[in-house]
Amino acid sequence: MPKNYYSLSPVEQMLLDVAVDMEPIFTRDLIDAMPDINPQGIRNTLSSLARKGRISRVKRGVYIRSEGRGKPIIEKPFRLALAIFPGYIAFGSALTHWDLIEYESFTVFIGTRSRSGSLELGEYTFRAISMGRRAQGMVFEGGLYVSTLEKTLFDCLYKPHHAGGYPL
């Protein structure tokens, strides 16, 4: 199938230039960063860029840059995870954040108070795990909500299959 090459309008190019350092790209941040453009015009431009494959829509108001349709560029998976599911970085992902394990998994775990869910995006899988009333014990560090070191260890003992499991 031949590849379609789309040219960008000046507004689309300007929007991509502003959003180059943003990940994920929030509609509200673009509206704040570009006050001279109508908010509805920004939303329409984002939709146009998504149709052209320059960005991918993750959920309402949240986009990420893309190399083409179905090829998202994910540079900061933890930030994106918290944009998709409200909560905190937990389990094996928190172990990575606290440098307790050396590898970074392609599954990002988010502890949430309410609902569990899963989303596959590019090479990553984002899994929200409902912790109910145990969804506490987090700190804001490095621009992310992450479970505290103690809470991370407790969570990994409480639900070991989300932290790599126990060797038998």
Secondary structure, DSSP 4 states (H G I P E B T S, - for coil): -PPP-----HHHHHHHHHGGG-SSEEHHHHHHH-TTS-HHHHHHHHHHHHHTTSEEEEETTEEEEBSSTT-B--S-HHHHHHHHSSSEE-HHHHHHHTTSSS---SEEEEEESS--EEEEETTEEEEEEE-GGG---EEEETTEEEE-HHHHHHHHHHSGGGTT----
